[in-house]
Amino acid sequence: MKRKHFPIIIEQDVDDVFIVTCPVFKGCHSYGYTIDEAIKNITEAIGSCMEDIIVDDHTQFVGVRDIEIAV
């Protein structure tokens, strides 16, 4: 079975719930009360998104950067 890597973004809200997003797919979000649960849930969500959308095999995740902006 062919495997593909997808980037995810993990955030924690004020109620300590972990919110996860896969930016490859518009609207692909999930959550969990632990990081492991959140990752399990976003994995399922990505699977659902992949059923609806053809993934471009030429796209490759490069990385995430943190930038600092004066506010």
Buried (B, 14 or more C-beta within 10 A) or exposed (E): EEEEEBEBEBEEEEEEBBBBBBEBBEEBEBBBEEEEBBBBBBBEBBEEBBEEEEEEEEEEEEEEEEEEEEE
